[in-house]
Amino acid sequence: MEHFDLCVIGGGPAGYAAAMRAIDLGKRTLLVERDRIGGTGIYNGALTSKTLWEIAQRVSSTNELMRTRGREPFRLSWEEISKTVNEAVFERKYLYACHMQLLSNTKEGTVLFRHERGQASLTGTNTIRIQRTGFTADIRADQVIIATGSRPRCVPDIAVDEKHILTSDGIFNIEELPRSIVIIGAGVIGCEFATIFCNLGATRVHLIDRADRILPFEDADVSELVAKNLERKGVIIHRSAKLDRIAVVDGEVEYALSYSDGRSETVRVEKALLSVGRTPNVEGLGLEHASVETDPATGLIRVNDTRTSQPNIHVVGDATATNMLVNLGEMEGRHAVEHIWAGKHDPLSYDNVSTIMFLDPEVAGVGLNEQECRKRNIPYRMARIDYSCLARAIAMRRTKGFFKVLVTNDDEMRVLGMRAVGEHASSAIEAVALMMRLGTPIREIAELVHPHPSITEGVQECARMLQGRSIFKPSIFADRMLCYTWSPEVAAMVAA
């Protein structure tokens, strides 16, 4: 029985990162993947959907210019769109393939890496069986990392056929842009696909939201700006709507909604996209043979940091059933390896994770938002400035959006969180994320000399507002700038 220091089950972003970190530490590593290296990070997920979003943004920008010139709108066929998406997938896949081949064939010293295709399952705490058509092998590993990813979650009463009613996997297999589509679920994925289809300009988009506003985990000013832009582009948002029925009727999708005020309606569209989250792939892993504890109600693996009930078996990425993001999966993969061999004992912290939502406009964030601070009774000071006050945004003709910075309500004013909504949003939050990690007071960013004109000057202006020395004054531009303090005591007085 062949022996390895580490066997990683799953070759998506989390598993691949774990394998590469183990190689750094000189460990003989086997990476087992049943399907395609890169997982959802490349296929039917981050890369493909974001390539779609980039195409859709360019189409939308072109058509905004066309409209001002009185010209016919620009359109792309699904075939043309798919060609670009497939090119992006191939480029990323080629990087992985070349990398693995060179790692496996290195002539310098001991070969530390091997990739095996097949379904892996535990036969004991240190033994794994790998199977594919015409092939079975048993191996032994001192340590095991489970990184089997996730798949779109389904709902019992909705019959997904991946032809009319699709998941975020099946949506990439359509043959042409639908004339109309209903998206069930107004979270990040649902809103991203609503943005993509409405920006491409050929599809009437309906979005079903059970809550009274989309993206309910974000502050109202964020979700309302995104909703207004979607509706401006023709998206129909069914707010506070209960989906009573959805079925394929005469080759179309018919759905019935009811509302809390007693209203009801029935609508027909060409396609439906079910976007209600993802569920981990933990079936068929032989967890029982290794005595790995699972939750009896859900079947999910019980995880502490990345550790399972067996000290040599870790779980990372989407398989943990939490924080299903590529960057976090990679972080968890590296962390697990460093916990095993590099003496890293501090648990992972998710406090200052930077995120991005590919909407219209783009939304990026780090740390706490206002509703989270208020829920936790954390006093804060807030400064917000609209993009319409920023020279770079004016030059780009992209003035819809804002920066919002939250700091502690004390003299130090250390950053609690930030939201950026608009062009280049994701590029603007990293300096603030670093400040949060280091505990740096907001005055430091106020005193930096920023490039001009740049979007990040908006962050600097927020810092100056908090110090009472901004160039534009909130008292004058009250419709574009806002600065105030919140505390639980004052909120209680107002409520009384």
N, C-alpha and C positions, 0 to 999 in steps of 0.2 A: 504494500500500500504506500503510494507516494506521499511524502510529508512536506508540509508548508508551514511557515511561521504564521501566515494569515490567509484565510479564504474570505473573499468578499463576494457575497451573493447579490448580484445586481450591478449593472454597468451604466446606470444613469449618472447625473452630476455628483450625487453624494457618494456612491460606490466608487466611481472613478477617482474622486479626490482622495478618498481613504486609501485606495491602492497606491496612488502616487506618493502620498505622505509616508506610507510604509516603506516604499523603495528608498526614499530619502534617508530613512533610518536603518537601511541595510537589511531589511527583512524580505525573505523569499515569499512572494505574494502570488496567489492565484485569484484571478477575477473571472467569475462565472456569470454569463449573461444568456438568458434563454432566447432573446430576440435581437435587438439592435443596440450596440454601444451608443451611449448618449441619451437613451431613454426619452422621456417627455421633454427633457431640456432641448432636444433637437426636433423630434418628431411630434406632431400634434400638440405642441405646447409652446414654451417660451420663444424659441427661435422662429417657428412657423407663424405663430400669431403676431409676433412683433414685426416680422417681415411684411405680413398682410397690413398691419397698421401703418407702417412706413409708406407702403404703396398707396393706401387709402388717403393718407395725409397729403401726399403729393397730388393726387387726383383732385382732392378737395381744394387745395391751394390754387391749382391751375384753374379750376372752375370758378373760384372767387374772382380771379383776374378776368376770365372769359365773360362773366356776367357784367363786369364794369365796362367792358368793351362791346357789349351787345352781341356776343358771338354764341354759337351753339356750344353746349357743354361737351367736355372731353369725356370719353368713355373707354374703358378697357374691358375686354372679354375675360371670362373666368379662365379660359385657356392661356391668355397672355399673363394673367395674374399668377396662375399656377406655375408657369414656366419660371418666373422670377423666384417664387417661393422654393421651388425644387432646386434651383441653382444655389440658393443660400444654404439649403439643407446639404447639398452635395459638398459645398466648400467646407462646412463644419465637419461633416462625416469624414471627409478626406484627411483633415487634420488629425482626427482620432486614429484613423486607420494607419496613417504613416507613423504616427507617434508610437503606437503599439507594436507595429512591425519592427521598427528600429530598436525599441526596448527589448523585444524578444530575441533579436538577432545580434545584439551587441557583442563585439569580440573582446571587449575590455573586461577582464575578470569574470566573476560568476554572474550568470543571467538570473536576475532577481524577479523578473516579471513573466507571467504566462496568462494568456487569455484562453478560456475554454467556453465553447458555446454549448448550451444545454440547460435543462431544468435541474436546479440544485435543491436537495432536501437533506435535512439533518437526519442521521441515523443514530446519533449519540451526541454527547456534548462536544466531542472533538472529531467526529467523523461525518463526512458529507458524501452523498451519492449524486453523481451527475449523469443525466440521461438525455439522449436525443435519439432520433430514429437510427436504429442499427448500432447504437453505442451506449455502453454503461460503464462507469468507472467509479470506484470508491477511493477517496483520498482522506488524509488525516491532516488536521490543522490545529495548531496550538490556540489560535484565536479566530473567531468568526465575526464578521460584520454583516448584518442583514441590511440591504439597501435596495429593496425590491420595488420601490416606487408606489404609484397609485394609478387609479383609473377613474373616469367620470362616475359620479354617484348617480344611481338611477332611483326612481320613485315607483313604488309598487303599482300605483294606478295609472301610470303613463307607459304605454307600450312603445318603447324605442325600437325602431326598425332600421335606423341609420340610412333611410331613404327619404322618408317624409318627416319623421320625428327623429332628430339627430342629437348626438352628444358633441362635446368639443373635440372628440376624436373624429367622429364621422363627418363633421362639417367640412373637413378638408377634401373629402371624396366626392363632393357635389360636382356635377358636370357643367353647370352654368349658374350664373348669378340668379337667385330667385327674384321674382317680381315682388314678393312680400314674404316676411318672416316674423314669427313671434318668438321672443326670447323669454324663457321662463326662469326668473331669478335675476335680481338687480344688484348682485354683488359685483366684485371686480371683473370676473370673467364675462358675465352677462353684459355689463356696461361697456367693456372693451369691444365685444363683438357688435354691440349696437352702434358704437362709434365707427367701427370698420365698415359695416354695411351701409350706414347712412352716408358716410364720406365717399364711398365708391359711386353713389348716386343713382344706382339702378334698382334699389330695393326699398320698398316701404317697410319700415321697421316698427314693430309693436314690442313693448317691454312690460312684462307683468311684474309688479312689485307688491309684495304682501304688506310692507311697511308704508308709512305715509310719505316717505321720501327715499330715493335711491341712495346707496352707499350710507346706510344709517350709522355705521361705525365711525364716520367722519363728521366733523362739525357741519352745521347747517349751511354756512356760507360756502363751503367746498361743494357739498352735494347739490345745492341749489344752482350754483354757477354751471356745473356740469349738466344738470337737468335742463336748464334754460338753453344751453347750446345745442343739446340733442333735440329739443323740441323745435328750436329755430330751424333745424335742418330736416324737420318733418317726422321725427320719431314720436310715436304715440305712446305715452307712459300711462299705464293703468295703475294708479296709485291705490293703496289700501284695498287691493283686489284679491279675492279668493278664487282660485281656479277650481271650478266645480267639475269640469269635464273637458277632456281633449281626446280627439280620435281622428283617424283618417276617414274622410267621407268623399266619395267620388274623386279620389286622387288628390284631394286637398286636405289641409288640416283645419278642423273645426274645433274651436274652443269656446267654453261658456264661463263667464265670470259673474260673481256676485259681490256687492259692496255693502259696507256697514250701514249705509243709509237706505238700504232696501232695493237699490237699483240692480239690474242684471242686464247682461248683453251677451250675444253670441256673434262670433267673428270667424270668418274664413280667411286663411292665408295659404300660401303655397308650401312653406316649410315651417318647422318649429325647431328651436334649439333649446335643449334642456341644460340649464347651467345652474346646478344646485350644489356645487362643491365636488369633492373627490373623496374616494375611499381607498385605504391602503391595500396593497397586494400582499396579504399574509397567509393566504390559503395554500395548502400543499407544501408547506415548508418543513413538515415533520417536527414541529415544535414540541409535540408531546413526547417524541423519542429523546429529546434533550432536556425534558422537564423544564421548559421555558414557560413561565407563568403567563397566562392570558386572562383577560377580563371575561368572565362567564357570559355576561350579557351581550357583549359586542364582538368577542373573539379577537380583539386587538391585543397586541403585546403590551404587557405592563413594563414601562420604561422609567428609569430614574436617571436623569441626565441623558446619557446614551446607553446606560447599562440595563441589562435584563436581570432576571433572578439568577441566571448563571453568570458567574464573574468573567468568563471568557467569551461571552456572546453579547455583542452590542447591536443596537438598531439606530439607523440614521436616515435622514431625508424624509420623504413622504411616508415611509413605512411606520414612522412614529405616530402618524395621525395628527400631527400638529405642525404649524409653521411651514406649510407646503410651498416653499420658495427655493429656487435654484441656489441662490447665494447662501441661504441658511443650511440647505442640505450639504453643500460643499464644506461649510464651516463645521457642521456636525461630524462629517466624515473625517476631517483632519483632527478634530478634537478627540474623537474616539481612539484614533491611532496614538496620539500624543498622551492620552490617559493611560494606554496600555504600556507604552515603551519609553515615553519621554518624561515621565514623572509629573505630568500635569494633573493636579487633583482638584483645582477649583472648578466648580460647575460652570456650564455655559451661561452667559448672560444675553438675554434678548432685549434688554432695556433700550438700547440705542441703535436699533436696526433701521437702516435706510431702506425705504420702499419706493416703488414707482408704479403708477397705474397709467396705462396707455389709453387715455381718454381724449376728449376734446373739450377743454385743453388738457394737456398732460398734468398729472398730479403726482407730486413726490412728497415724502414726509419722513421725519425721524423723531423719535421720542413721543411725548404725550401731546394730545390735542386738548382743546378747552373742555370738551365734555368729559374726557377722562380725568382731568384735573379736578373738575367739580364733583365728579362721582367719588373721588378719593379725598375730597376736602383739602386740596392742596392750594394754598394762596399763590397767585401768580400775577405778573404784569404782562400785558399783551400789546404788541405793536403790529399794525397791518398797513401795507401800502399797495395801491393798485399799480398794475403794469403801466397804466396810462400816464404815470408820473416818471417813467424810466425812459431815458433817451434811447437805449438800445431797442426796447420794445416798440417805441414810436418809429424808429428807423426800419424795423422789420415789418411794420404795419401789423403787429400782433399785440394789441393792447388789452386783450381780455385775459385777466388773471390777477393774482396778487401774491405777495409774500406775507406770512404771518409768523411771528416769533414770540414764544412764551418763555419768560425767565422767572426766577425765584423772586418773591416779593421781599427783598432785602437789599442792602447796599451792594452786595457782591453781584447780584443779578446774573446768576449762572443759568445757562440755557436748560429749559425743561423739554422743549420740543419746537419743531418748526414744520410748517406746511408751505409748499410752493405749488401754485396752480398757474400754469401757463408755459409758454415756450421756454425751452432749456431748463425746465424745473429740476430735473434730476441732476443737472450739473451744478446747481446752486446750493445743494444741501450738504455736500460732503465736508466743507470747511466747518459748518455748524456741527455736524456729526462728530468731527474730531474734537471740537471744543467741548462737546458734551462728555466725550470719553476722558478728556484731560481735566474736566472741571474748570475750564477757562472762563473768566467773567466776560460778559458781552462787550465791555469797553475795548477789549483787544481787537475785535473785528471792526469796531467803529474807528479805530485809529490806523488801520491798514490803508495803504494807498492801493485802491482797486484799479484795474484797467478801465479805461473809458473809451467808448461807451460799452458797458457790459451789463448783463442781467444781474450779476451778483452785487451791483451797486444798490439794488433794492434791499438786500440783506443788510448792507451797511447803513442804509437810511433808516431801517427798522431799529438798528442798534442806537443810532443817534436820537431817534424819537424817544426811546426808552430813557435816554440820558437828558432829554429836554433840549437838544441842540441840533435838530434836523434842519436841513436846508429849506424844505417846504414845511409849513406849519400845519399840524392837524386841525387847529382851530379855524384856519382859513379854508383848507381843502377837506372839510369834514366828510364830503361824499366820496373822497378817494383815500383818505388816511384816517386811521383810528388808533388811539392809544389809551388804555385804561388799566385799572387794577381791580382784581376780584379776590375776595376772601370769604370764607364760610360765614364769618360774623356779620359782614355787611349783607350777604345774601339772606341770612336769617332775619335780619331787621327789615329788609324789603319785603320778604314773604309775610312777615307779621303785619 
